[in-house]
Amino acid sequence: MTELVGFTEKNLGQLASEYGHKYYAIVKEEGYPVGITSNKPITVVKKQVEDFWHGMLHVKTYGLDIIVTHLSPHDWKFRLKEAQMLTKYIQDNQLDNCMVMGDFNAYSPFDADWVETHAQLIKNKQKWDAEQETYRNMRDGRLDYSVLSQFLSIGLTDICRLYVPADKRTTFPTAFLYRWQHGDTRLHGISERLDYILVSPSLVSRCVDAHIHNGNELGIDVRKITWKRVVDMNDRQLRNIVCGLGGRANGVPREDGFDITVASEVMAVLCLASDITDLKARLGRMIVAYTFDGRPVTAHDLKAEGAMAALLKDALKPNLVQTLEHSPAFIHGGPFANIAHGCNSVTATRMALKLGDYAVTEAGFAADLGAEKFFDIKCRLSGLRPSAVVIVATVRALKYHGGVPKAELGREDLSALEKGLPNLLHHVNTIRNTFHLPCVVAINAFPTDTAAELRLVEDKCRALGVNAVLSEVWAKGGEGGRALAQEVVRLCDQPQLTPFSFAYPDNASLAYKLNAIVGRVYGGAQAVLTPAAQKQLQRLTELGFGDLPVCMAKTQYSLSDDPTLLGAPTGFTVTVRSLRVSAGAGFIVAYTGDIMTMPGLPRVPAAEKIDVDENGVITGLF
């Protein structure tokens, strides 16, 4: 509530009781107070009048932080100062689940197309500003949008804009106010919006639920909502949930679920976007649900891409860090290659290429997952072309592939190493013969590795015409990687006899692409689609997504979709149980085997070994 002129806390309580509200709060009892009433208990967090024209009231109710305010009606500069104080307050107190509402006495940039048509209103405002000595509502003779933009810049969403047409979301008729003040009948019939309800963004999920709850204008089939919430922790209990229980006010009951953050399409969009414009376009293309007649519903249909882009505008900027030896590095984006496309951002890679002679980027989980997705997705969509590949291997991992239990990997076992080496050699062949790139094997040295074991790996690689170089960076820092760096430079400088190529062409069918990855990258026989996946493939093709590259969600423990099938198996099939389009990212996700996009904790989670002492020193992280 705003403009509670003449109200005290007592008579506000009397008013609240008339419409069934038991709880109430008011910021002050003189001037133009703001207040709030609720049928749930209210906790007053802060009342502030100082530095505000009318004041700010912060309360907690319904599990929300709610801020009610009434900004200056006279001076855009003072309003902007108030807006900056409020947004700083929200950020400083990390109010991630909040609403800001009240009379802002300001225009929204989203209403500009509507407001700017009122030429007489603008002329009158210019005239009235010219007559004022102290206050100015116009900014250099134009309508000011900076106040609302300040709130929108921290990711707050104008909730009315999502569902109400521009000509219907006005809050008072200008004619009444300006006729009373200025007697100008030419403004009759003009309405403005100066009052707002802004909410903190929960990305798309809440927008979907709010849309369904408020009439479901788009006709979303609640059984076909594909968008999942995310959390940055392993939690198998959240894979499948039922939400919206507790009555009409709490939403529409439906099945839902969580993914881990790195599996979110938003992460992929962030990593593949070239700039803020591309980011917003990709966010808008994301499919969040399907209608009853099978039409896709996008974030753009929900008018959510603007708020999402505002939330991600700073995240789009690469993070510059340094190694212990002060070498610069970008850490930006982190999708897991077993369940997502596995690459850091295109922006960071391009920036690194401009800032140094050589740029090294990680595409982890070996050539079957990380490297394949780096080539077939990131390079295909960005135009990047690598000069050389480093395949990282350990003697311990190869012995594991040869049948040695984890507890016994520290002892020398040349026989097991021999059995496990085909796994490494398969990755070498994939890089050289499928993608046609030169490569070097970096042996990540462990103290338990013996000279005989290291020599065996080197000999096997050399027999294929590939150098294996010992990498001792962990123990010796940069000096331990000198030999590897020299080999990488040599490979980059030598002419490529065969041009780089993808595992499949753009215009191939989705079925062809799936089989190409299984055959040319994994070394298997074919991809086998479940009946559900076959229907999804047909539907995705009909919707025009058949030309997109494929992102295989597969176990990282095996070349196959069976984590127990070690070494370099052949003749196996890969079961594709479902297909889903990530239209914003620009690829089709194929879920294979038992892969989960929300992992669970193991029997003995790492948390059991983590502790902090009385000095705040944390142990057990590594």
Secondary structure, DSSP 8 states (H G I E B T S, - for coil): ----TT--HHHHHHHHHHTT--EEEES-SSSS--EEEESS--EEEEEE-TTSSS-EEEEEETTEEEEEEE--SS-HHHHHHHHHHHHHHHHHTT--SEEEEEE--S--GGGHHHHTT-HHHHHHHHHHHHH-SS---SBTTB---HHHHHHHTTT-EEHHHHHS-GGG---EEHHHHHHHHH--GGGTT-EE--EEEEE---HHHHHHHHHHHTT-TT-EEEEEE---EEESS--GGGSSEEES-SSGGG---EEE-EEEGGGSHHHHHHHH-SSHHHHHHHHHH-EEEEETTS-EEETTTTT-HHHHHHHHTTTTS-EEEE-TT--EEEE-----TTTS-----HHHHHHHHHHSS-------SIIIIIIHHIIIIIIHHH----S-EEEEE-HHHHHHHTT--GGGTTS--HHHHHHHHHHHHHHHHIIIIIS---EEEEEE--TT--HHHHHHHHHHHHHTT--EEEE-HHHHGGGGGHHHHHHHHHHHHS--SS----SS-TTS-HHHHHHHIIIIII--SEEEE-HHHHHHHHHHHHTT-TTS-EEEE--SSSSSS-TT--SS--S-EEEEEEEEEETTTTEEEEEETT--SS----SS-GGGG-EE-TT--EE---
